[in-house]
């Protein structure tokens, strides 16, 4: 018998900046992976993290 995975799930965070206008380095999409508790935070997460393509801290939004 296998155990249930519980309330913790792995999510992907994607940079929400417009890259063609603000790209100082090479263009692309930068993503982080993290985990969240589905029971405590049922809505999508927005975190402020460093984007290496924009070379600054931007808001990263959870994608599906």
PDB file of N, CA, C and O in Angstrom:
ATOM      1  N   UNK A   1       0.828  -1.180   0.000  1.00  0.00           N
ATOM      2  CA  UNK A   1       0.000   0.000   0.000  1.00  0.00           C
ATOM      3  C   UNK A   1       0.874   1.246   0.000  1.00  0.00           C
ATOM      4  O   UNK A   1       1.874   1.314   0.715  1.00  0.00           O
ATOM      5  N   UNK A   2       0.499   2.204  -0.786  1.00  0.00           N
ATOM      6  CA  UNK A   2       1.255   3.442  -0.828  1.00  0.00           C
ATOM      7  C   UNK A   2       0.578   4.500   0.020  1.00  0.00           C
ATOM      8  O   UNK A   2      -0.642   4.511   0.180  1.00  0.00           O
ATOM      9  N   UNK A   3       1.392   5.383   0.556  1.00  0.00           N
ATOM     10  CA  UNK A   3       0.860   6.468   1.372  1.00  0.00           C
ATOM     11  C   UNK A   3       0.382   7.589   0.458  1.00  0.00           C
ATOM     12  O   UNK A   3       0.848   7.722  -0.673  1.00  0.00           O
ATOM     13  N   UNK A   4      -0.543   8.386   0.954  1.00  0.00           N
ATOM     14  CA  UNK A   4      -0.978   9.539   0.167  1.00  0.00           C
ATOM     15  C   UNK A   4       0.120  10.597   0.186  1.00  0.00           C
ATOM     16  O   UNK A   4       0.916  10.656   1.124  1.00  0.00           O
ATOM     17  N   UNK A   5       0.160  11.411  -0.824  1.00  0.00           N
ATOM     18  CA  UNK A   5       1.222  12.401  -0.942  1.00  0.00           C
ATOM     19  C   UNK A   5       1.037  13.562   0.016  1.00  0.00           C
ATOM     20  O   UNK A   5       1.990  14.299   0.268  1.00  0.00           O
ATOM     21  N   UNK A   6      -0.145  13.746   0.554  1.00  0.00           N
ATOM     22  CA  UNK A   6      -0.367  14.808   1.509  1.00  0.00           C
ATOM     23  C   UNK A   6      -0.739  16.109   0.832  1.00  0.00           C
ATOM     24  O   UNK A   6      -1.121  16.135  -0.338  1.00  0.00           O
ATOM     25  N   UNK A   7      -0.622  17.186   1.585  1.00  0.00           N
ATOM     26  CA  UNK A   7      -1.065  18.485   1.102  1.00  0.00           C
ATOM     27  C   UNK A   7       0.042  19.261   0.392  1.00  0.00           C
ATOM     28  O   UNK A   7      -0.228  20.289  -0.229  1.00  0.00           O
ATOM     29  N   UNK A   8       1.296  18.778   0.478  1.00  0.00           N
ATOM     30  CA  UNK A   8       2.407  19.514  -0.133  1.00  0.00           C
ATOM     31  C   UNK A   8       2.553  19.172  -1.598  1.00  0.00           C
ATOM     32  O   UNK A   8       2.601  18.000  -1.970  1.00  0.00           O
ATOM     33  N   UNK A   9       2.625  20.203  -2.436  1.00  0.00           N
ATOM     34  CA  UNK A   9       2.794  19.996  -3.872  1.00  0.00           C
ATOM     35  C   UNK A   9       3.954  20.847  -4.380  1.00  0.00           C
ATOM     36  O   UNK A   9       4.308  21.854  -3.768  1.00  0.00           O
ATOM     37  N   UNK A  10       4.536  20.442  -5.489  1.00  0.00           N
ATOM     38  CA  UNK A  10       5.617  21.200  -6.125  1.00  0.00           C
ATOM     39  C   UNK A  10       5.003  22.166  -7.131  1.00  0.00           C
ATOM     40  O   UNK A  10       4.152  21.789  -7.936  1.00  0.00           O
ATOM     41  N   UNK A  11       5.449  23.417  -7.071  1.00  0.00           N
ATOM     42  CA  UNK A  11       4.933  24.445  -7.973  1.00  0.00           C
ATOM     43  C   UNK A  11       6.074  25.037  -8.782  1.00  0.00           C
ATOM     44  O   UNK A  11       7.241  24.899  -8.416  1.00  0.00           O
ATOM     45  N   UNK A  12       5.736  25.693  -9.877  1.00  0.00           N
ATOM     46  CA  UNK A  12       6.710  26.376 -10.720  1.00  0.00           C
ATOM     47  C   UNK A  12       6.409  27.863 -10.707  1.00  0.00           C
ATOM     48  O   UNK A  12       5.268  28.269 -10.927  1.00  0.00           O
ATOM     49  N   UNK A  13       7.425  28.679 -10.452  1.00  0.00           N
ATOM     50  CA  UNK A  13       7.288  30.133 -10.441  1.00  0.00           C
ATOM     51  C   UNK A  13       7.974  30.694 -11.681  1.00  0.00           C
ATOM     52  O   UNK A  13       9.111  30.334 -11.984  1.00  0.00           O
ATOM     53  N   UNK A  14       7.275  31.582 -12.402  1.00  0.00           N
ATOM     54  CA  UNK A  14       7.805  32.142 -13.640  1.00  0.00           C
ATOM     55  C   UNK A  14       7.885  33.659 -13.526  1.00  0.00           C
ATOM     56  O   UNK A  14       7.006  34.289 -12.937  1.00  0.00           O
ATOM     57  N   UNK A  15       8.937  34.244 -14.089  1.00  0.00           N
ATOM     58  CA  UNK A  15       9.140  35.683 -14.073  1.00  0.00           C
ATOM     59  C   UNK A  15       8.021  36.379 -14.843  1.00  0.00           C
ATOM     60  O   UNK A  15       7.596  35.906 -15.897  1.00  0.00           O
ATOM     61  N   UNK A  16       7.545  37.514 -14.307  1.00  0.00           N
ATOM     62  CA  UNK A  16       6.426  38.215 -14.933  1.00  0.00           C
ATOM     63  C   UNK A  16       6.855  39.519 -15.605  1.00  0.00           C
ATOM     64  O   UNK A  16       6.016  40.387 -15.849  1.00  0.00           O
ATOM     65  N   UNK A  17       8.126  39.669 -15.904  1.00  0.00           N
ATOM     66  CA  UNK A  17       8.591  40.885 -16.560  1.00  0.00           C
ATOM     67  C   UNK A  17       8.457  40.767 -18.079  1.00  0.00           C
ATOM     68  O   UNK A  17       8.383  39.660 -18.612  1.00  0.00           O
ATOM     69  N   UNK A  18       8.426  41.914 -18.779  1.00  0.00           N
ATOM     70  CA  UNK A  18       8.409  41.849 -20.247  1.00  0.00           C
ATOM     71  C   UNK A  18       9.852  41.831 -20.714  1.00  0.00           C
ATOM     72  O   UNK A  18      10.564  42.832 -20.626  1.00  0.00           O
ATOM     73  N   UNK A  19      10.259  40.706 -21.198  1.00  0.00           N
ATOM     74  CA  UNK A  19      11.655  40.492 -21.542  1.00  0.00           C
ATOM     75  C   UNK A  19      12.151  41.276 -22.744  1.00  0.00           C
ATOM     76  O   UNK A  19      13.294  41.731 -22.702  1.00  0.00           O
ATOM     77  N   UNK A  20      11.384  41.475 -23.818  1.00  0.00           N
ATOM     78  CA  UNK A  20      11.942  42.219 -24.948  1.00  0.00           C
ATOM     79  C   UNK A  20      12.326  43.654 -24.606  1.00  0.00           C
ATOM     80  O   UNK A  20      13.282  44.185 -25.172  1.00  0.00           O
ATOM     81  N   UNK A  21      11.599  44.289 -23.694  1.00  0.00           N
ATOM     82  CA  UNK A  21      11.881  45.682 -23.349  1.00  0.00           C
ATOM     83  C   UNK A  21      12.979  45.817 -22.305  1.00  0.00           C
ATOM     84  O   UNK A  21      13.739  46.785 -22.334  1.00  0.00           O
ATOM     85  N   UNK A  22      13.076  44.860 -21.377  1.00  0.00           N
ATOM     86  CA  UNK A  22      13.994  45.033 -20.261  1.00  0.00           C
ATOM     87  C   UNK A  22      15.128  44.013 -20.224  1.00  0.00           C
ATOM     88  O   UNK A  22      15.820  43.908 -19.211  1.00  0.00           O
ATOM     89  N   UNK A  23      15.330  43.277 -21.277  1.00  0.00           N
ATOM     90  CA  UNK A  23      16.375  42.253 -21.262  1.00  0.00           C
ATOM     91  C   UNK A  23      17.752  42.889 -21.429  1.00  0.00           C
ATOM     92  O   UNK A  23      18.072  43.439 -22.483  1.00  0.00           O
ATOM     93  N   UNK A  24      18.556  42.807 -20.378  1.00  0.00           N
ATOM     94  CA  UNK A  24      19.916  43.323 -20.462  1.00  0.00           C
ATOM     95  C   UNK A  24      20.875  42.220 -20.872  1.00  0.00           C
ATOM     96  O   UNK A  24      21.898  42.475 -21.507  1.00  0.00           O
ATOM     97  N   UNK A  25      20.544  41.014 -20.509  1.00  0.00           N
ATOM     98  CA  UNK A  25      21.359  39.868 -20.885  1.00  0.00           C
ATOM     99  C   UNK A  25      20.655  39.136 -22.015  1.00  0.00           C
ATOM    100  O   UNK A  25      19.906  39.759 -22.767  1.00  0.00           O
ATOM    101  N   UNK A  26      20.866  37.852 -22.156  1.00  0.00           N
ATOM    102  CA  UNK A  26      20.214  37.113 -23.236  1.00  0.00           C
ATOM    103  C   UNK A  26      18.718  36.919 -22.940  1.00  0.00           C
ATOM    104  O   UNK A  26      18.346  36.747 -21.780  1.00  0.00           O
ATOM    105  N   UNK A  27      17.869  36.944 -23.952  1.00  0.00           N
ATOM    106  CA  UNK A  27      16.438  36.793 -23.717  1.00  0.00           C
ATOM    107  C   UNK A  27      16.070  35.349 -23.377  1.00  0.00           C
ATOM    108  O   UNK A  27      16.715  34.409 -23.840  1.00  0.00           O
ATOM    109  N   UNK A  28      15.034  35.185 -22.569  1.00  0.00           N
ATOM    110  CA  UNK A  28      14.562  33.863 -22.195  1.00  0.00           C
ATOM    111  C   UNK A  28      13.585  33.961 -21.046  1.00  0.00           C
ATOM    112  O   UNK A  28      13.301  35.056 -20.559  1.00  0.00           O
ATOM    113  N   UNK A  29      13.074  32.839 -20.612  1.00  0.00           N
ATOM    114  CA  UNK A  29      12.144  32.791 -19.497  1.00  0.00           C
ATOM    115  C   UNK A  29      12.840  32.094 -18.342  1.00  0.00           C
ATOM    116  O   UNK A  29      13.383  31.001 -18.504  1.00  0.00           O
ATOM    117  N   UNK A  30      12.823  32.719 -17.188  1.00  0.00           N
ATOM    118  CA  UNK A  30      13.492  32.170 -16.021  1.00  0.00           C
ATOM    119  C   UNK A  30      12.449  31.646 -15.051  1.00  0.00           C
ATOM    120  O   UNK A  30      11.455  32.322 -14.785  1.00  0.00           O
ATOM    121  N   UNK A  31      12.663  30.446 -14.517  1.00  0.00           N
ATOM    122  CA  UNK A  31      11.696  29.807 -13.622  1.00  0.00           C
ATOM    123  C   UNK A  31      12.382  29.253 -12.391  1.00  0.00           C
ATOM    124  O   UNK A  31      13.531  28.813 -12.445  1.00  0.00           O
ATOM    125  N   UNK A  32      11.659  29.280 -11.273  1.00  0.00           N
ATOM    126  CA  UNK A  32      12.066  28.643 -10.030  1.00  0.00           C
ATOM    127  C   UNK A  32      11.070  27.534  -9.728  1.00  0.00           C
ATOM    128  O   UNK A  32       9.922  27.597 -10.167  1.00  0.00           O
ATOM    129  N   UNK A  33      11.497  26.517  -8.982  1.00  0.00           N
ATOM    130  CA  UNK A  33      10.568  25.520  -8.470  1.00  0.00           C
ATOM    131  C   UNK A  33      10.572  25.611  -6.960  1.00  0.00           C
ATOM    132  O   UNK A  33      11.605  25.874  -6.345  1.00  0.00           O
ATOM    133  N   UNK A  34       9.421  25.394  -6.369  1.00  0.00           N
ATOM    134  CA  UNK A  34       9.260  25.479  -4.934  1.00  0.00           C
ATOM    135  C   UNK A  34       8.130  24.544  -4.538  1.00  0.00           C
ATOM    136  O   UNK A  34       7.564  23.856  -5.388  1.00  0.00           O
ATOM    137  N   UNK A  35       7.804  24.514  -3.271  1.00  0.00           N
ATOM    138  CA  UNK A  35       6.680  23.703  -2.828  1.00  0.00           C
ATOM    139  C   UNK A  35       5.790  24.545  -1.935  1.00  0.00           C
ATOM    140  O   UNK A  35       6.239  25.506  -1.311  1.00  0.00           O
ATOM    141  N   UNK A  36       4.517  24.168  -1.885  1.00  0.00           N
ATOM    142  CA  UNK A  36       3.577  24.885  -1.034  1.00  0.00           C
ATOM    143  C   UNK A  36       2.599  23.886  -0.450  1.00  0.00           C
ATOM    144  O   UNK A  36       2.415  22.786  -0.970  1.00  0.00           O
ATOM    145  N   UNK A  37       1.979  24.295   0.640  1.00  0.00           N
ATOM    146  CA  UNK A  37       0.957  23.495   1.276  1.00  0.00           C
ATOM    147  C   UNK A  37      -0.378  23.879   0.672  1.00  0.00           C
ATOM    148  O   UNK A  37      -0.802  25.030   0.770  1.00  0.00           O
ATOM    149  N   UNK A  38      -1.034  22.930   0.056  1.00  0.00           N
ATOM    150  CA  UNK A  38      -2.289  23.185  -0.657  1.00  0.00           C
ATOM    151  C   UNK A  38      -3.407  23.626   0.291  1.00  0.00           C
ATOM    152  O   UNK A  38      -4.273  24.410  -0.097  1.00  0.00           O
ATOM    153  N   UNK A  39      -3.394  23.133   1.515  1.00  0.00           N
ATOM    154  CA  UNK A  39      -4.447  23.497   2.478  1.00  0.00           C
ATOM    155  C   UNK A  39      -4.286  24.917   3.001  1.00  0.00           C
ATOM    156  O   UNK A  39      -5.276  25.628   3.172  1.00  0.00           O
ATOM    157  N   UNK A  40      -3.053  25.340   3.257  1.00  0.00           N
ATOM    158  CA  UNK A  40      -2.822  26.681   3.811  1.00  0.00           C
ATOM    159  C   UNK A  40      -2.904  27.775   2.760  1.00  0.00           C
ATOM    160  O   UNK A  40      -3.385  28.870   3.052  1.00  0.00           O
ATOM    161  N   UNK A  41      -2.444  27.503   1.541  1.00  0.00           N
ATOM    162  CA  UNK A  41      -2.441  28.497   0.477  1.00  0.00           C
ATOM    163  C   UNK A  41      -3.092  27.924  -0.775  1.00  0.00           C
ATOM    164  O   UNK A  41      -2.392  27.459  -1.674  1.00  0.00           O
ATOM    165  N   UNK A  42      -4.420  27.951  -0.846  1.00  0.00           N
ATOM    166  CA  UNK A  42      -5.082  27.385  -2.029  1.00  0.00           C
ATOM    167  C   UNK A  42      -4.954  28.263  -3.271  1.00  0.00           C
ATOM    168  O   UNK A  42      -5.079  27.765  -4.389  1.00  0.00           O
ATOM    169  N   UNK A  43      -4.705  29.566  -3.092  1.00  0.00           N
ATOM    170  CA  UNK A  43      -4.569  30.483  -4.228  1.00  0.00           C
ATOM    171  C   UNK A  43      -3.160  30.405  -4.801  1.00  0.00           C
ATOM    172  O   UNK A  43      -2.267  29.794  -4.214  1.00  0.00           O
ATOM    173  N   UNK A  44      -2.980  31.030  -5.947  1.00  0.00           N
ATOM    174  CA  UNK A  44      -1.650  31.049  -6.575  1.00  0.00           C
ATOM    175  C   UNK A  44      -0.722  31.998  -5.828  1.00  0.00           C
ATOM    176  O   UNK A  44      -1.147  33.044  -5.338  1.00  0.00           O
ATOM    177  N   UNK A  45       0.541  31.622  -5.748  1.00  0.00           N
ATOM    178  CA  UNK A  45       1.540  32.376  -4.996  1.00  0.00           C
ATOM    179  C   UNK A  45       2.241  33.370  -5.907  1.00  0.00           C
ATOM    180  O   UNK A  45       2.469  33.095  -7.086  1.00  0.00           O
ATOM    181  N   UNK A  46       2.581  34.530  -5.349  1.00  0.00           N
ATOM    182  CA  UNK A  46       3.433  35.513  -6.015  1.00  0.00           C
ATOM    183  C   UNK A  46       4.570  35.854  -5.061  1.00  0.00           C
ATOM    184  O   UNK A  46       4.335  36.324  -3.948  1.00  0.00           O
ATOM    185  N   UNK A  47       5.798  35.615  -5.501  1.00  0.00           N
ATOM    186  CA  UNK A  47       6.970  35.894  -4.684  1.00  0.00           C
ATOM    187  C   UNK A  47       7.916  36.828  -5.431  1.00  0.00           C
ATOM    188  O   UNK A  47       7.985  36.801  -6.660  1.00  0.00           O
ATOM    189  N   UNK A  48       8.638  37.647  -4.687  1.00  0.00           N
ATOM    190  CA  UNK A  48       9.617  38.536  -5.293  1.00  0.00           C
ATOM    191  C   UNK A  48      10.979  37.854  -5.206  1.00  0.00           C
ATOM    192  O   UNK A  48      11.514  37.650  -4.116  1.00  0.00           O
ATOM    193  N   UNK A  49      11.540  37.500  -6.379  1.00  0.00           N
ATOM    194  CA  UNK A  49      12.810  36.796  -6.448  1.00  0.00           C
ATOM    195  C   UNK A  49      13.702  37.444  -7.516  1.00  0.00           C
ATOM    196  O   UNK A  49      13.255  38.306  -8.272  1.00  0.00           O
ATOM    197  N   UNK A  50      14.961  37.016  -7.563  1.00  0.00           N
ATOM    198  CA  UNK A  50      15.910  37.585  -8.515  1.00  0.00           C
ATOM    199  C   UNK A  50      15.800  36.873  -9.859  1.00  0.00           C
ATOM    200  O   UNK A  50      15.838  35.644  -9.923  1.00  0.00           O
ATOM    201  N   UNK A  51      15.662  37.655 -10.936  1.00  0.00           N
ATOM    202  CA  UNK A  51      15.640  37.124 -12.293  1.00  0.00           C
ATOM    203  C   UNK A  51      16.992  37.419 -12.930  1.00  0.00           C
ATOM    204  O   UNK A  51      17.402  38.575 -13.032  1.00  0.00           O
ATOM    205  N   UNK A  52      17.676  36.368 -13.354  1.00  0.00           N
ATOM    206  CA  UNK A  52      19.017  36.584 -13.911  1.00  0.00           C
ATOM    207  C   UNK A  52      18.974  37.174 -15.309  1.00  0.00           C
ATOM    208  O   UNK A  52      19.972  37.732 -15.765  1.00  0.00           O
ATOM    209  N   UNK A  53      17.833  37.068 -16.011  1.00  0.00           N
ATOM    210  CA  UNK A  53      17.723  37.661 -17.341  1.00  0.00           C
ATOM    211  C   UNK A  53      17.429  39.154 -17.260  1.00  0.00           C
ATOM    212  O   UNK A  53      17.906  39.923 -18.095  1.00  0.00           O
ATOM    213  N   UNK A  54      16.651  39.572 -16.270  1.00  0.00           N
ATOM    214  CA  UNK A  54      16.348  40.995 -16.093  1.00  0.00           C
ATOM    215  C   UNK A  54      17.412  41.680 -15.256  1.00  0.00           C
ATOM    216  O   UNK A  54      17.532  42.905 -15.275  1.00  0.00           O
ATOM    217  N   UNK A  55      18.186  40.888 -14.518  1.00  0.00           N
ATOM    218  CA  UNK A  55      19.238  41.382 -13.645  1.00  0.00           C
ATOM    219  C   UNK A  55      18.677  42.248 -12.519  1.00  0.00           C
ATOM    220  O   UNK A  55      19.299  43.234 -12.122  1.00  0.00           O
ATOM    221  N   UNK A  56      17.506  41.883 -12.007  1.00  0.00           N
ATOM    222  CA  UNK A  56      16.887  42.604 -10.891  1.00  0.00           C
ATOM    223  C   UNK A  56      15.849  41.709 -10.226  1.00  0.00           C
ATOM    224  O   UNK A  56      15.507  40.645 -10.742  1.00  0.00           O
ATOM    225  N   UNK A  57      15.356  42.148  -9.082  1.00  0.00           N
ATOM    226  CA  UNK A  57      14.302  41.419  -8.387  1.00  0.00           C
ATOM    227  C   UNK A  57      12.958  41.754  -9.010  1.00  0.00           C
ATOM    228  O   UNK A  57      12.610  42.926  -9.150  1.00  0.00           O
ATOM    229  N   UNK A  58      12.205  40.735  -9.382  1.00  0.00           N
ATOM    230  CA  UNK A  58      10.891  40.911  -9.990  1.00  0.00           C
ATOM    231  C   UNK A  58       9.910  39.959  -9.321  1.00  0.00           C
ATOM    232  O   UNK A  58      10.297  39.091  -8.538  1.00  0.00           O
ATOM    233  N   UNK A  59       8.635  40.136  -9.643  1.00  0.00           N
ATOM    234  CA  UNK A  59       7.597  39.274  -9.089  1.00  0.00           C
ATOM    235  C   UNK A  59       7.504  38.008  -9.935  1.00  0.00           C
ATOM    236  O   UNK A  59       7.377  38.074 -11.157  1.00  0.00           O
ATOM    237  N   UNK A  60       7.569  36.868  -9.278  1.00  0.00           N
ATOM    238  CA  UNK A  60       7.416  35.573  -9.929  1.00  0.00           C
ATOM    239  C   UNK A  60       6.046  35.029  -9.555  1.00  0.00           C
ATOM    240  O   UNK A  60       5.691  34.976  -8.377  1.00  0.00           O
ATOM    241  N   UNK A  61       5.275  34.624 -10.565  1.00  0.00           N
ATOM    242  CA  UNK A  61       3.933  34.120 -10.343  1.00  0.00           C
ATOM    243  C   UNK A  61       3.893  32.613 -10.568  1.00  0.00           C
ATOM    244  O   UNK A  61       4.618  32.073 -11.404  1.00  0.00           O
ATOM    245  N   UNK A  62       3.045  31.961  -9.819  1.00  0.00           N
ATOM    246  CA  UNK A  62       2.884  30.516  -9.946  1.00  0.00           C
ATOM    247  C   UNK A  62       2.165  30.199 -11.265  1.00  0.00           C
ATOM    248  O   UNK A  62       1.152  30.813 -11.599  1.00  0.00           O
ATOM    249  N   UNK A  63       2.712  29.232 -12.000  1.00  0.00           N
ATOM    250  CA  UNK A  63       2.071  28.795 -13.236  1.00  0.00           C
ATOM    251  C   UNK A  63       1.584  27.380 -13.040  1.00  0.00           C
ATOM    252  O   UNK A  63       1.988  26.696 -12.100  1.00  0.00           O
ATOM    253  N   UNK A  64       0.727  26.949 -13.917  1.00  0.00           N
ATOM    254  CA  UNK A  64       0.163  25.606 -13.795  1.00  0.00           C
ATOM    255  C   UNK A  64       1.078  24.544 -14.338  1.00  0.00           C
ATOM    256  O   UNK A  64       0.739  23.361 -14.304  1.00  0.00           O
TER     257      UNK A  64
END
